[in-house]
Amino acid sequence: MPTEAILPNTELSSFVNGYFLIDIENSDDEIPIRTYESGISLGIPFGKPFKFHIGEPELDEKDNPIYHDFDKPFLFYNVTGEDTFWVKGDARMIFVVFTELGLQLFLNDKNPKYEEHLFPLSRLGIPIFNLMVKRKLRYNQDNHSGIQIIEDELKRFFKKFHMEESHEEEFDLDTDFPFVP
């Protein structure tokens, strides 16, 4: 099976519902992958770029489908359950499916209104997946170590939100703190 659902690390469970791993080797034919019904997820490639298009392909002058390179993280934003993500070649990537809280924090309370089905994450200006992390993912050969790289980056990104939550729990205003019975 070229796809696999994976649960996140417990530290990320407040922010990430799970991952959807796609691993297709040497496909000269188009292979359809169903997208998530939620409509919003983050697609991150592992290894070398591969070719893709979403929905019905654009056609060139000779009626051949136009493919794009999947070479950086893309936000799948305006995607419905009826849209199909088509891949060609060695397609190794992961979809990060956020919880409602995780998506709100990830988008920094912004509600972008884009018409495109997907666009580069860099367009949002979110400080995540710096050049060193992108390079590690580009040269990655193992799916599990790639997931670990992504989880480490997501932990780093959500750390400030997790820290704020843990401090709120420390100071329960309904107790007689600092007095201990």
Secondary structure, 3 states (H helix, E strand, C coil): CCEEEECCCHHHCCCEEEEEEEEEEEEEEEEEEECCCCCCEEEEECCCCEEEEECCCCECCCCCECCEEECCCEEECCCCCCCEEEEEEEEEEEEEEECHHHHHHHCCCCCCCCCCCEEEHHHHCCCCCCHHHHHHHHCCCCHHHHHHHHHHHHHHHHHHHHHHHHHHHHCCCCCCCCCCC
